[in-house]
Amino acid sequence: MDSSDHSTTDAPEPAKAPDKSRRVLVLQGGGALGSYQSGAYQALCHHDFEPEWVAGISIGAINAAIIAGNPREKRIGRLKEFWEMASAPVPWKPTLSGDRAHTAFDNASAAMIMAFGVPGFFTPRFPPAQIFPSSNLTSMSYYDTTPLRATLLRLVDFDRINAATTRFSVGAVNVATGNLEYFDNTTRNDDGSKKWTIGPEHIMASAALPPGFPAVQVGEDFYWDGGIASNTPLDYVLQEETREDLLIFQIDLFSARGPLPATLLDAAEREKDIRFSSRTRMNTDKNKTVHNARKAVRDLIGKLPEELKNDPSVIFLNEAAKENTVTVVHLIYRSKLYESSSKDYNFSRLNMIDHWQSGERDVGLAMRHTEWFERPQNGETMVTHDLTAADYEAAGGISNLNRST
């Protein structure tokens, strides 16, 4: 399948390059929806957005590894290779006239995935774990993710990741402690040595969602999918970098906002959206409050008389209040009306291409807002930009989309 099978129509002219802020790509978990992130990355490349730091969780960790683990000219090809391998081609061309038909097709595709697994990703355990349960934590699951290891070794240059050409961070939950930890190719031990030598096990740990997938051992510890604790690594990025200005593209796969459910299936989908959106907007608002508080402290220190500015408490506060400016461009996959709670494990080729093209489209819409890429104004130190219904309407409508924002 060539690039034309994924790409949308003629791409717009590249947007004006953003300022000198450090460019960061933040990728949420979301299983089969992850091709939306790959399409978005392809569009970002068209606009010369070269991430200096990629952070991901779950499927976002897999996409992040392919991006950070390849030179720029190979990344799109590697992403396509992964998604074409993982998405099951339909042996016939479905006739989908209306949402009900599409929903039925999606549910059938998801059922096939549950029965047979995903090529190069996971396969059902035999004998089934329900019948012959294992006491081994690395086998305690419905599916075996051993194929993913071989896929990662084939598509990702781990020497490149460990050389830290691009900063790379993926989150996973320590099964014993319940703590969310990040495997980061720049983290150092107290003696200055590198804490992590990133390998396929770190990415597999980030994507080990139980009970479907087994825990993955890293060193002496066992890890599950980072999405159990927080499905979006934005907090980690903001905590780790407080000096350099940041321009962050945050690409989420679940929307915290959405319509009230009308059916039991709608309720199952809505619950999953809320759970895996990981309170993204609340966390963003919290970080904006912290940034504003730091600015207020700096402003207050500036008003102090000179004799107080050398007070140890003032010096401490002045140092603690130093910070960067942060611009977050927040893109969220918008579910189609026909999609259900199986959307994150429906790896059909039809849906993969649709998600990919949606990612391309949304980046194109975001790039029309050239004002978003200016340094925050009016004394603000952190700003967040989101696409609205008006953006989609201006681009020709948002037909067949849910009312999520």
N, C-alpha and C positions, 0 to 999 in steps of 0.2 A: 504494500500500500504506500503510495507516494504522499508527499506533503499536501498535495491538493485534496486528498481525502479527509484531512483533518482541518485544514485552514478554512477560514471564512472567505468572503469575497475580497476584492482588492483592498489591501491594507492601506490605512491613511498614511499621510506623510509623517515621518518621525516627529515627535514633539520636541520642543526645545529642551536640551539637556538640563536636568535639575541642577541645583547649586552644588557646592562642594561637600555637602553632608555625606557621612558614611552611609552607603546604601545597604539595606538589610532586607532579606526576604524571609517572611515568617509564614510557615505552612502548617495549618491545622490538620488533625487526623480526620478520616472520613471514608476509608475503604475505597470502593469503586468510584466514588465521587472525585477521587484524587486526580483524574485526568483533567478536571477543570483547572487545577493548579499548573499542569503541564502546558495546557493551552495558554494560560495567562503568562507563563514564563516565556513561551515562544513570542507572544506579542510584546513583552517587555524587552526582549532582545532586539526587536524591530525598532524600539524607541531608545536603544543604546543604554538600557538599564543593566549594568553589570554588577551583580551583588558582590559585596565584599564580605558578607556574612550571611549564611543560610542556616536557619533554625527550624526544626520540624519535629512533629510527633506522629507516630503511627505511619499511615500512608504518606504523610508529609515528610517523615524521616526517610522513607525510601526515595521519594522525589528529590529530597535535599541531598542524599548521598549520590544520586546520579548526576546532579548538577555540580556539586563540589568535587566529585571524583572524576571529572572529565574536563579537558580543555574546552573553551567556549565553542569552538567549531564542531565539537562532537556531541554536545549536550542534547540538542533537540533530537538528533538521530537516536541517541541512547534512550531518551524518554519515549520516543515513538516505538522503539523496539520493545521496551518493557510493556507498554500499554497494548500493543498489538498482540504480544504473546499472552498477556493476562486476560484479554477480552475474547470471549468465545464467539467466533463467527457463526451466524445463523445459516444453516444449510439451505434455507429457502428465504425468499424475500417476503417479509410479512406484509400483509395488507392491513394497515392500521387506520381505520376510518372512525375517528372519535376517541375520546379519553378512555372510555370503557374498554375498547379493544386494546389500546396501548397499555392500560393497567393490567389486563389479563396476560398480555405478552410479557410484560415485565415480571409479573409474579411467576409465570412459567419459567422464564429465564433464571430467576433467582432460585427456584426449586431445583433446576438443573445444577446450578452452582453448589447448592447444599448437598446434592447427591454425589457429584463427581469432583468437586473442587475447582481450582483455577490453575491452569498450566504454568509451571515455573514459580508457583507461589505456595499453594497448599493442596494436600490430598487427604481424603477421608482415612482415618485409621482403620486398619483391618488386623484383627477383629475389632469391631466397634467398641469404643471406650465405655459405652452404656452397658454392654454385655460383659466385657472383661476389663473392668477398671484397673488402672495402674496406680501404685503407690509412689511411683517415681514422678517428681514434680515436672520434669521435662517431657513426660509422656502423658500427663494428666490433662487431656484435651480431646475434642472431637476430631481435630485435624492435625496432620503432621506438616510442619513448615520447613522440613529439610530441603525441599526444592528451592525455597527462597534463598538459601545460602549459596547454592550453585549459581543462581541468577545474579545475585549481588557480586560474586567473585568475577562473573563474566562481564558485567556492565559497569562496574565501579573500580577505579584505580585507587586502592586504599593507600598506596604510597603517596599519591598526590594529596589525599585528604590529610594524611599525617604530616606532610610538609607544610600544611597550613597556608597554602597559596590563597585559599578562601577559608575564612573562619567557619567552623562547622559545629553545630550543637544539636543533639537529639535527646529528648526526655524519655525516661522510663521510671516505673515505680518499683522500689525495692519491696519484694513480697514480704520480707520479715519485718521491716520497720514501717512500711506504709508511706515512706517519704518519696517525693518526686525528686529524682536526681538527673543531672544532665551530663552526658558524655560530650566533652568539648575538646577539640583538638588544640586548644591554647591553654587549657588549665594546667597549672603547675603545682607540684608538691612543695612542702616547706623548704626542701633542700634545692629547689629550682628545677628538678627533673620533671619531665612530662608526666602528668597523672594518668592519661589515657593514650594508648596506642589503638586507634580506632580500627575495628575489623567488622566483618559481617554480623558478628554476634551482637554488637551494640545497636545496629539498625534493627535486627530481628527482635531484640528485647523491647525496643520502642514500639514495635508493631505486634506484640504478643498479647492480643486481647483475649482474656479468658471468658468462658470456658472453651471457646472455639479453638484458640491457639494455646500452646503450652508455654510455661515460663521458660526463660532463656538464662542460662548461667553465664555470668561475667565475673571472672575471678572466683571468689568464694561465695558470691551472692547470686540470688535469683531475682529476675525482673519480669514484670508484666508491662503491658501497654501504658505509656504515659498518660493517655487520655482518661484513665481511671481517676486520676487526681486532677489533672487540668489538660484539656485538649488543645490549648493554644499556648505556644511558648513566648508570647509577647512579654509577660511579666519578667521572665528570665532575661530577655534582651535588655529591658529597661533597667533592671537591677545591676546587670553586669557592666553596662556602659553609661556613665553619668558625666563624661567629660566631652567627648566628641559629639558634634551635631549629628543627628540621625535622620535619614529619610527611609521610612519603613513601608514596604508593601506587605500588608497582612492579608493573606488569602485564606478565608475560612470556608468550610464546607457545610456547616450547619448554622441556621439562623435562629437566634434567640427569640425573635419576634415572628409571629405568624397568626393565621386565622384560627378562630375557635373550631375545634373538631366537629364534624357533622356525623361521623360514623365511628365505630369501634376501631377500624383500621386507621382512620384519621387520628384518633387518640394515640395509637401506638406510634405513629410517625411523629406527632407533636411532642410526645414524651422524649423520644430519642433526640429530636432537634434541641429541646431545652437542655437535656443532660449533656450532650456533647458540644453545645455552643460554649460551655464552660464560662458562662456569665461574662462574655467578652466585653460587652458595653459597660458593665459595672466595673470591671477591672480597668478599662480605659479611663473611665471617669475618676476612679480612685487615683490613678497615676497622674491625671491632669491636676487633681487637687493637691497632690504632693508637690508637683512642679510649681503650682501657683503659691503654695506655702513657702517654698524656698525663695521664690522671687520676693514675696512680702518681707521675709527676713532680711534679704539683701537691701531692699528699699529702706527698711527701718534702720539698719546699721548705717546706711548712708546719711541718715538724718541725725545720728548721734553726734554730740560734741566731740572734738578731737581728743579730749582727755580720757574719754571712755573707750575709744576705739582700740586701745592697747590692753584693755582688760582681758584676762585669759578667757573668760566666758564668751566675750564678743569675738575674740580671735577664733575660738573653737566653732562658734556658730557661723562665722563668715566662711570658714573652710568647708563646713558641712553643707552650706547653702550654695556652694559653687555647683553649677550644673550645665548641661547642654540644652540645646533646643531640639525638639522632636516633632517630626511631621509623620503622621500615620495615614497612609492611603488604604482604606479598609474595603476590600472586595469580598462579597459573600455570595456563594452559589445560591441561586434562587430556584427552588424546587418547581418542577412542572406540575400542573394540576393532576396529571395521571400518575405521578410517582407516589410510592407508599413507603412504609417503614423498611422495605427490602432494598431501598435505593442504594444503601452503602455496601451491599454485597451482591448487587446485580451487575456482574461484569460483562454484560452483553456488548458486542461490538457496536451495535446501534447506539446504545447509551454512552459508551466511551467517546465516540465521535461527537455526539451532541454536547457532552460536558466539555470536551476539549474546545469546541467552537464557542461555547458560552464563555469560557475563560478568555479567549482571544477578544471576543466582543466587549467584555466588561473592561479590560485594560484599555481598549480603544476609546471607550466612553470616558474613562478616567483621564486619559491623556488630553482630552479636549479642554479640561480645566487647567489651563496653563498656570493660573494663579495658585493652584494647590502646591506648586513646586517652588514657590518663593519662600524665603525664610520667614518664619512666623512674625507677624506684625503686631502693633499695638501693645507691645510688652508681653505678649503671650510667649510661653516657653514650650508648650505642647499643644498641637492642634491635630484633630482627626477629621478626615474627609471621607464621606460615604456617597455612593451613587444613590440617587433617588428615583422615584417613579417618573419624575419629570425628565431625567436623563434618558430613560428608556423611551418615553413618549416622543422626545425630540429626535430620537434615532429611528423612529418608525413604529413605535408601539411596543408593548410588552405582552403580546398575546400569549396565552397558554402558560402564564406564570402565576404562581401563588401570590398572595398579598403580603408576603414577608418582606421586611425591609432591612 
